Amino acid sequence: MSKIKKFISDMKKELDRIRWCKGKNLLKNVIVTIVFMIFFALFFLVIEYIVSLINKIDFSKIVERINDLL
């Protein structure tokens, strides 16, 4: 039980040492984080859409046409 009390005491000491962001700085960081999340969500959505379009292409017809030309 004493180990648990020491652990909790040490945790409180460490939490007191942390320098938390102030209001404006925190708001700025939250906005930047949200903007990056939206950007990457849209980026991966576009990539997924492009890949799905590529998967719909019937390459066998293209290969046949190339072979006919050769």
Rosetta blueprint (number, residue, H / E / L):
1 M L
2 S H
3 K H
4 I H
5 K H
6 K H
7 F H
8 I H
9 S H
10 D H
11 M H
12 K H
13 K H
14 E H
15 L H
16 D H
17 R H
18 I L
19 R L
20 W L
21 C L
22 K L
23 G H
24 K H
25 N H
26 L H
27 L H
28 K H
29 N H
30 V H
31 I H
32 V H
33 T H
34 I H
35 V H
36 F H
37 M H
38 I H
39 F H
40 F H
41 A H
42 L H
43 F H
44 F H
45 L H
46 V H
47 I H
48 E H
49 Y H
50 I H
51 V H
52 S H
53 L H
54 I H
55 N H
56 K H
57 I L
58 D L
59 F H
60 S H
61 K H
62 I H
63 V H
64 E H
65 R H
66 I H
67 N H
68 D H
69 L H
70 L L
